[in-house]
Amino acid sequence: MRRFRLIPAILSLAFLAGCVGGALPSPTPAPHDFAGQFDTLWANFDQRYSYFNEKGVDWNALRAQYRARAVAATNEADLVNVVQQMLANLHDQHVVMRDPSGRVIPTYSPAPSLNWNQAVWQRYVRPAGWVQGKTNWGYASFDGIAYIAIGSWDPKQVKLTDLDAMLELFRDAPGMIVDVRMNSGGDMQMAYDFAARFATVGRTTEYMQYRNGPQHDDLTGMVPKMLAPRGQWQFTKPVVLLIGRGSASSNENFIAAMKELPNVTTMGDTTAGTSGNPEWFQLGAGWSYTVSRWVDYTADKKLIEDHGIVPMVPITTTAADFAQGHDPVLEAALAHFNISEPSAGAERERVEDWNSNLPQLSAASAPLL
């Protein structure tokens, strides 16, 4: 079996088209025009960025603070350093930079507080007969209760057809645990398409606002995001959805949709609180950056950015829990279905090449959707 690689999501641009009307001019300055590069970047944020008011950022004051240093830059690396410091004030995980080699560099990386530990998690899913999907997903069964883990919504890692086939295996299961604590995002449409397999009627699951004018508070009205049933059948039996600080970006869109379904109970910790629908722009000399363009709310009109989505059933986890080999969140989900914790001695097979040294997932470690 292949190792279960839980890799932070790669930015998908498929959903970005058509979200903002009337593209504004954003010329790319000459490679050595550092003042021009800075001014163009500043103007792109000034005219497009959606979260100034929510974050309480004085963008004019930041220009005054950083522009002189940008003008004094002697090379692109100096300018990039100044720009990164300025953008860090936005505290926005969707505002990232990309160097000429394609490496993505976050401008803001909050300290993660995760409620999922891969090495401990393995202790539970191995005895339950873990079956590894082709890439970043898989499933098991705890006394007949389906357990599925989806580590990304990136189409390069996870295929919707594979998830549909996995769901078919558990069509008659009396209940299901869906674990996305380790999922930092990917493609929003795929996330919604999978959530649609649990929906029996159409319903509003989120609201979005988009920048539509020169003032920082120029936003459209609340645009509803709808979830409609998909597929020949829907899973309507009880579902426990496991979430946490590692749940970010388009995964939060998935969670926002799922939590509106009457058969779904969310459990774990508050999500990362990062939703930006970013667009890429050129800086200069092969560098580029992203600008967040929407304001995202849950169905009850609670802001997701910087706030996250609060679980229906909060479960506290500590480093001591994981050090002692316990996963309180998964144990709570099993208890919800009256299932005792599986015994590590009951392992039915050895999963080859498990990698317990994979990095802890962080929503800020890769560009997000």
N, C-alpha and C positions, 0 to 999 in steps of 0.2 A: 504493500500500500504506500501511497505517496504521503509525505509529511503534510500536516495541516498547517500551511503557511498563512498566518494571519497578518497580511501586509496592509499598511495604510492605503487608502484609496487613491488612485490616480485621477486627476481632474478629467472629467468628461465635459466636452464642449457642446455635445449634441443638444442639451436642453437650453443652451444660452440663446439660440437663435430666436428672434421674434419677441423677446421679453421686454425690450425697450424700444420705443418708436423714435424716429427722427434722430439718426446718429449725429453726434456733434463732431466737429472737426478735431482731429488729434494728430497733427503733423509730427513726424519724427525729426528732431533737430539734427544738425551735423554732428559727427562723432565727437569732435573736440569742443563743441559749444556747450559747455557745462551749465552756464546760466540758462541757455535755451532749454536744455534737457530738464533741468529742475523746474523751470517755469511751466513747461508743458505738462509735466507730471502733476504739479500742484494744481494747474487749471483743470486737468482731467478729473481729479478728485473733487475739486470745488464744484464742478458742474454735474458730476455723475454719482458721487458717493452717497449712500443712502442712510448711513447711521450717525451722522454728525450730531444730531440733536439727542438721540438716545444715549450717546457716549459722552455728551457734554464737552466736545472738543472745540476749541477756538482755532479754526484753521488759519485765519489771518495771522494770529499770534505765532503760530508755528512757522509760517512763511517768514515772518520777521526774524524769528529766532535762528532759522537754519539757512536762509538764502545766502547770506554773506559767506558762510563756510562752503556752500556749493560753488559759488562764483570763484572762490579761491582755490578750488580743487585743481591739482596739476595733472591728474590722470583719472580714468574712469573708475578705478578702484576707490579713489578718494571720494568721488561723487556718490558712488553706490553706498559707501559707509555713511555719508551724511543723510542720504535718502532713507536708508534703513532705520536710522535713529529717529528721524522725523515720523515715519510711518508706524514705528513701534508705539507711538502715543495713541494710536487708534485702538490698540488692544483688540485687533481683528485677525482671527486665524485664517480668514480667507484673503487677506492682503499679504501676498507673498511676492518674491522676486525670483527670476530665473536667469541663470548665467548663460554665457554663450554655449556651454557644453550641454545645456538642458537641465542642469542640477537646480532643483527648487530650494529656495532658502526662505524660511518663515521670517516675518518681521516681528512676530509676537508668539511666544511659546509659554503658555501658562504651565505651572507645575501640575503634572497629572496626579489625580487621586483616583486610582482605578479600583474597581471591585471585581476584577477578573485576573486570575493568575494561571498561566498556561500549564505549568508543571502540576499544580494542584488539580486543575480541571481535568487533566489526563487521567488522574486517579479515579475519577467518577465515570468518565465515558468509556474507558477501556473495558471494565467489567460489564458494561451495558451493551457490548457488541458494536462498538463504534465502527461505522463504515465511512471511509474517506471518499469524498467526492473528487472530481478531477483536479480541483484546485482549492479554493478557499471556502469550502463548505463541507458539511457531512451530517450524519445522523446516527441515532442509536435508539434503543427502546428500553425504558425503565418499567418493567412489569406491565408492558402493553401500552404505556403512555409514550407517545412519540416525542422524541427530543431531536431538534434540528438546530444546528449552529451555522450562522452565515457570517463570515468574517469580512465581507466587502460587498458593495454593490457595483464594483468595477466590472464591466462586461468582459475585460480581458482575464478576469479571475473567476467570474461566476456567470453562468448562462441561465437565462430564465427557463429555457426548455428543461435543463437539468433540475431546477427547483420544482418545476411542475411535475416532472417524473418522480421526484422524491416525495412530493405531496401525495401522489397517487398511491404510493406504497402504504400510506397511513390513512387512507380514505375511511376505514372503519375503526380507527383508533378512538378510544373513549375520551381522549384529551390530548393536548399537545403543549410542549414547552418550546418556545422559539427564543434562542439565545443570540442576542446581537450586542452584548456588552463590549465586545472587542471590535465592532464594526465602525470604522471612522468615515464611511461614506462611499461615494462613487457616483452612480447614475441615478438621478431621482426618478426617472420614468420606470426603470426596472424595479426600484423599491416600491413604487406605487402599483405596478403591475402585479407584484407578488402579494401585496396587501389586498388587492382586489379579489384574490382567491378566497378571502375570508369574509367578504362583504356580500350581503344578500340584497341590499337596496342601495341606490345612490344616495350619497350624503356629503355635506360639506365637511372637510377635515382640516382645512387651513385657510388662512387669508394672507394675501401678499399686497404690499404697496411698492410702487416703483417711482424713482426720481423722474420728474417730468417738467422741470423748470430750473432756472438759475439759482433760486434761493434754496438754502439747505433744507427748508421745510416744504419745498414744492414736491409733493407726492401725490400719486393717484389715490383715488378712493380704495377701499378694501376690495380686492379682487378675490372671489372665492376659488378655492381649489377643491375639486370634486373627486370623490372616489366612487367608482361604479363597479358592479360585479364583473368578473372576467372568468372565462372557462365554462366547461359544461356542468360543473358542480362547485359548490363552495363548502369549505370546512366550517361548520357552525357549532361544533362541540367546544367545550371550554378550552381556552388558550391562555397560557401564562407567558407573557413577553418579558424577558430579562433584559434590563437596561442599566446604564451607568455612565460615568464620566468619559469612558472611552467611546460612547455612542455619539457620533458627531455628524454634522452636515446633512447629506441626503439621508443618512440613517435616522436623523431626527425627523425628517419628513415622513419616513416609514412609520416611526413610532407615533407621530402626530396623527397619522391616518389610522393606525391599528387601535389606538386608545379610544377612538370614537365608536368602535364596534362593541355591541352589547355582550359578546361572549369572550372578550379579551380583558385580562387583568395585567396591568403593568407592575413589575416588581423589581426592586433593586435600589439604584441611586439616581439622582437627578442627572440628566444628560449634559453634554459638554456645553451647550448653548452657543452654537456657531452656525449661522445660516446666512449666506451672502449672495449666491448667484453671481459669481465674479466674471469679469471680462478682462481679457489680456490686452495690454498696450505695450508698445515699444518705448524703451528709454533711450538707448543709444549703444553703439559698439557691441551689439548682440545681446544686450540685457533687456529684459521685459519685466512687467509687473501686472498685478491684478487690482481691479477696483470692484468692491461690492456694490450691487445695484438694486437690491430690494430690501424690504423690511418684512420679515416673516412672522406670522402669528399662528397659534393653535386655533382650533375651532371655537374655543371660548375667548378668543382675541387676547391671549396672553403672549407677550413678546418672547421669542425663542432666544435671540441673540443676547448673550451675557447672562441669561436667566436659566436656560435649559427647560426640559420638561420633567416635572416632578412625578415620580411613580405613584400609583395608587396605593401600593404597599411598600413603604420604605424598609429596606433591610440594611442594617449597619454592618460594615466589614472593617476589620483592622489588619494591620500587617501581622499581628500575632495570630490571627485566624489562619492566614495562609502559611505562616511559619509552622503551624501545628498540623498542616495538611487538610484544613477545612475550607470549604467554599460555602459560606452562609447563605448566599443568594440562591445557588442551585439547590442547597438543602431545603430552603424555604419553599421553592417551587415543587420539589418532590413531596414535601409535607402537605402542600396544598392538595395534592392528589392522593394523600395517605400512603405514600411510598417511603419505605425506610431507605436510609443511605446504603448504597451497594457496598459489599465487602471487597476490598482490594484483592483479597485472596481468591475471589471468584472470577478473576480475569480469564476470559475464554480464548484469547489469542494475543499474540505479541505483535504490536504495531511496529513495523520496521522504521528505523531512522527517525524516531521522534526527536525533535530538536527543542530541548528545554531552554536553550540560550537565545531564542528569538527575542528581539527587543520588545519592551513593554510598549503597547500601542499608545500613541498620543495623537489627538486630533490635529495638533499643530505640526506634525512631522512630515506632512505632505500637503500639497494643495487639495482643496476640497470643493465639493459642489454644494 
